[in-house]
Amino acid sequence: MNAIEYAIGLWIRGLKPPLRLAEYKLVAFDMDSTLINIECVDEIADVAGRKAEVAEITEAAMRGEIADYKDSLRRRVALLAGVSESALQQVYDQRLQLNPGVAEFVRACQAAGLKTLLISGGFSFFSERIRQHLKLDFARANTLGVFNGRLTGTLFDRPWGDIVDGAEKKRVLLEVCELMGISTEQAIAVGDGANDLPMMMAAGLSIAYHPKPAVREKALVSIMSGGMDRALEILR
């Protein structure tokens, strides 16, 4: 990092920009606090009057202070038991927004021919809506258990498991690269929290968007101010 990069809030580590976006074939995104402005689990908890307790666990997990992400998510989801399913739509309609520059960066990737992948430790209710809104190619996330219109405080088992954690994010990235017949060096991974690091370190280019300190220290590119489209300052 040099003084100019620090001043403009775009940190570049060991790269010689500009890079050619078209040389990459896949871009994988985290969702909460990366593509979107909120941590969905925290906002659902707010509807139930439990945001402070849940947000404290979320922040510790994103900083990497809780090693077992699966346990941290189960603890948070358990606190949502009994919340009306309608709270999910309420959060989506009233609180969720795309982060600045996201639409522009995604469109640039798509125009350059990259496949787009969303891999979220959050919830499929939101990830599917974001996938459709941004016209992303693939998405994987966790599914909240619901019974009689209320959250059960559990996660629904899927064929691949029940929780997308850091290891699952990396595994999905590697699997999609293999299915596409591309090298991981041709993949970009974008995230902000500690659970994004496994997929970010597996990709040829890692971009941290307003990241936690542990992520900023390891990412090749860190956007500390401004929108996600700032990545296009080094990608042509």
C-alpha positions as CSV (number, residue, x, y, z in Angstrom):
1,M,0.0,0.0,0.0
2,N,1.3,3.5,-0.8
3,A,0.2,6.9,0.4
4,I,-1.8,7.6,-2.7
5,E,-3.8,4.4,-2.4
6,Y,-4.4,5.1,1.3
7,A,-5.6,8.6,0.6
8,I,-8.1,7.5,-2.1
9,G,-9.3,4.5,-0.2
10,L,-8.3,1.9,-2.8
11,W,-5.6,-0.4,-1.6
12,I,-3.7,-2.6,-4.1
13,R,-1.4,-5.3,-3.0
14,G,1.2,-6.9,-5.3
15,L,-0.6,-6.0,-8.5
16,K,0.3,-4.0,-11.6
17,P,-2.9,-2.4,-12.8
18,P,-4.7,-2.0,-15.1
19,L,-5.9,-5.6,-15.3
20,R,-8.0,-6.9,-18.1
21,L,-11.5,-7.8,-16.8
22,A,-12.1,-10.0,-19.9
23,E,-9.1,-12.2,-18.9
24,Y,-11.3,-13.5,-16.0
25,K,-14.2,-15.9,-16.5
26,L,-16.1,-16.0,-13.2
27,V,-16.8,-13.5,-10.4
28,A,-18.1,-14.8,-7.0
29,F,-19.8,-12.4,-4.6
30,D,-20.7,-12.5,-0.9
31,M,-24.1,-10.9,-0.3
32,D,-24.6,-9.3,3.1
33,S,-22.6,-6.1,3.5
34,T,-21.0,-6.8,0.1
35,L,-23.7,-6.7,-2.6
36,I,-26.3,-5.3,-0.1
37,N,-26.2,-2.8,2.6
38,I,-27.4,-4.9,5.6
39,E,-26.7,-8.1,7.5
40,C,-30.2,-9.7,6.9
41,V,-30.1,-11.8,10.1
42,D,-29.6,-8.7,12.2
43,E,-32.5,-6.9,10.6
44,I,-34.8,-9.9,11.0
45,A,-33.8,-9.9,14.7
46,D,-34.6,-6.2,14.9
47,V,-38.2,-7.0,14.0
48,A,-38.2,-9.4,17.0
49,G,-36.5,-6.9,19.3
50,R,-33.4,-9.0,19.5
51,K,-31.0,-7.1,17.2
52,A,-28.4,-6.1,19.8
53,E,-27.8,-9.7,20.8
54,V,-27.7,-11.1,17.3
55,A,-25.7,-8.2,15.8
56,E,-23.0,-8.7,18.5
57,I,-22.5,-12.3,17.3
58,T,-22.6,-11.3,13.7
59,E,-19.9,-8.7,14.1
60,A,-17.6,-11.1,16.0
61,A,-18.1,-13.7,13.4
62,M,-17.3,-11.3,10.5
63,R,-14.1,-10.1,12.3
64,G,-13.0,-13.7,12.6
65,E,-13.2,-13.7,16.4
66,I,-15.6,-16.7,16.4
67,A,-13.8,-19.6,14.7
68,D,-16.9,-21.8,14.2
69,Y,-19.1,-19.9,11.7
70,K,-21.7,-22.6,11.6
71,D,-22.2,-22.5,15.4
72,S,-22.4,-18.7,15.3
73,L,-25.1,-18.8,12.7
74,R,-27.1,-21.5,14.5
75,R,-27.0,-19.4,17.6
76,R,-28.3,-16.3,15.7
77,V,-31.0,-18.2,13.8
78,A,-32.2,-19.8,17.1
79,L,-32.9,-16.3,18.4
80,L,-35.3,-15.8,15.4
81,A,-37.7,-18.6,16.5
82,G,-41.3,-17.5,16.4
83,V,-40.7,-14.4,14.2
84,S,-43.4,-14.1,11.5
85,E,-42.3,-15.2,8.0
86,S,-43.7,-11.8,6.8
87,A,-40.7,-10.1,8.6
88,L,-38.5,-11.4,5.7
89,Q,-40.5,-9.4,3.1
90,Q,-40.6,-6.4,5.4
91,V,-36.8,-6.4,5.7
92,Y,-36.5,-6.8,1.9
93,D,-38.9,-4.0,1.1
94,Q,-38.0,-1.5,3.8
95,R,-34.3,-2.0,4.7
96,L,-32.4,-3.8,1.9
97,Q,-30.6,-1.9,-0.8
98,L,-27.8,-2.6,-3.2
99,N,-24.5,-1.1,-2.1
100,P,-23.2,1.8,-4.2
101,G,-21.6,0.8,-7.4
102,V,-22.7,-2.8,-7.2
103,A,-25.0,-2.7,-10.3
104,E,-22.4,-1.0,-12.3
105,F,-19.7,-3.5,-11.4
106,V,-21.9,-6.5,-12.0
107,R,-22.9,-5.1,-15.4
108,A,-19.3,-4.5,-16.3
109,C,-18.4,-8.1,-15.4
110,Q,-21.4,-9.4,-17.4
111,A,-20.5,-7.3,-20.4
112,A,-16.9,-8.7,-20.3
113,G,-18.4,-12.2,-20.5
114,L,-17.9,-13.3,-16.9
115,K,-20.3,-15.7,-15.2
116,T,-21.7,-14.4,-12.0
117,L,-22.0,-16.3,-8.7
118,L,-23.5,-15.4,-5.4
119,I,-22.4,-17.5,-2.4
120,S,-23.9,-16.3,0.8
121,G,-23.8,-17.3,4.5
122,G,-27.2,-15.5,4.6
123,F,-30.6,-16.6,3.5
124,S,-32.0,-17.8,0.2
125,F,-35.1,-15.7,0.6
126,F,-32.9,-12.7,-0.1
127,S,-30.2,-14.2,-2.3
128,E,-32.8,-15.4,-4.8
129,R,-34.3,-12.0,-5.1
130,I,-30.9,-10.4,-5.5
131,R,-29.9,-13.0,-8.1
132,Q,-33.0,-12.2,-10.1
133,H,-32.6,-8.5,-9.7
134,L,-28.9,-8.5,-10.9
135,K,-29.4,-11.3,-13.4
136,L,-26.7,-13.4,-11.7
137,D,-26.1,-16.9,-13.1
138,F,-25.9,-18.9,-9.9
139,A,-26.6,-18.5,-6.2
140,R,-26.2,-20.6,-3.0
141,A,-27.3,-19.6,0.5
142,N,-28.9,-21.0,3.6
143,T,-32.7,-21.6,3.9
144,L,-34.6,-20.7,7.1
145,G,-37.0,-23.2,8.5
146,V,-40.6,-22.1,8.5
147,F,-43.7,-23.7,10.0
148,N,-47.2,-22.3,10.1
149,G,-46.0,-18.9,8.9
150,R,-43.3,-18.5,11.6
151,L,-39.6,-19.1,11.7
152,T,-38.6,-22.2,13.5
153,G,-35.2,-21.0,14.6
154,T,-33.5,-23.7,12.5
155,L,-32.1,-24.0,9.0
156,F,-33.5,-26.3,6.3
157,D,-31.2,-29.2,5.2
158,R,-30.3,-29.1,1.6
159,P,-28.6,-31.9,-0.5
160,W,-25.3,-30.2,0.0
161,G,-25.7,-29.6,3.8
162,D,-27.4,-27.0,6.0
163,I,-25.0,-24.1,6.3
164,V,-22.9,-22.1,3.8
165,D,-19.7,-21.3,5.8
166,G,-16.3,-20.3,4.6
167,A,-15.4,-23.8,3.6
168,E,-18.6,-24.2,1.6
169,K,-18.0,-20.9,-0.1
170,K,-14.5,-22.1,-1.2
171,R,-15.9,-25.5,-2.3
172,V,-18.6,-23.9,-4.4
173,L,-16.1,-21.6,-6.1
174,L,-13.8,-24.5,-6.9
175,E,-16.6,-26.6,-8.1
176,V,-18.0,-24.0,-10.5
177,C,-14.5,-23.3,-11.8
178,E,-14.1,-27.0,-12.6
179,L,-17.5,-27.2,-14.2
180,M,-16.7,-24.2,-16.4
181,G,-13.3,-25.7,-17.3
182,I,-11.4,-22.7,-16.0
183,S,-8.5,-22.2,-13.7
184,T,-9.1,-20.6,-10.3
185,E,-6.7,-17.8,-11.5
186,Q,-9.5,-16.8,-13.8
187,A,-11.9,-16.3,-10.9
188,I,-12.6,-13.1,-8.9
189,A,-14.0,-13.3,-5.4
190,V,-15.5,-10.3,-3.6
191,G,-16.3,-10.2,0.1
192,D,-16.0,-8.3,3.4
193,G,-16.0,-10.8,6.3
194,A,-13.7,-13.5,7.7
195,N,-16.0,-16.2,6.3
196,D,-15.3,-14.9,2.8
197,L,-11.5,-15.4,3.1
198,P,-11.4,-19.1,2.0
199,M,-13.0,-18.3,-1.4
200,M,-11.1,-15.1,-1.7
201,M,-7.8,-16.8,-1.2
202,A,-8.7,-19.5,-3.7
203,A,-9.5,-17.0,-6.4
204,G,-7.0,-15.4,-8.7
205,L,-8.1,-11.9,-7.7
206,S,-9.6,-11.1,-4.3
207,I,-11.5,-7.8,-3.8
208,A,-12.5,-6.7,-0.3
209,Y,-15.4,-4.3,-0.2
210,H,-15.4,-2.1,3.0
211,P,-13.8,-5.1,4.8
212,K,-13.1,-6.1,8.3
213,P,-9.4,-5.7,9.2
214,A,-8.5,-9.4,8.8
215,V,-9.9,-9.4,5.3
216,R,-8.3,-6.1,4.3
217,E,-4.9,-7.4,5.3
218,K,-5.1,-10.4,2.9
219,A,-7.1,-9.2,-0.1
220,L,-5.2,-8.1,-3.2
221,V,-7.6,-5.2,-3.7
222,S,-9.4,-3.4,-0.8
223,I,-12.1,-0.8,-1.5
224,M,-12.2,1.3,1.7
225,S,-14.3,4.2,0.5
226,G,-16.8,4.7,-2.3
227,G,-18.7,2.1,-4.3
228,M,-17.9,-1.3,-5.6
229,D,-17.5,0.2,-9.1
230,R,-14.2,1.6,-7.9
231,A,-12.7,-1.9,-8.7
232,L,-13.1,-0.8,-12.3
233,E,-10.3,1.8,-11.7
234,I,-7.9,-1.1,-11.9
235,L,-9.9,-3.5,-14.2
236,R,-10.3,-2.5,-17.8
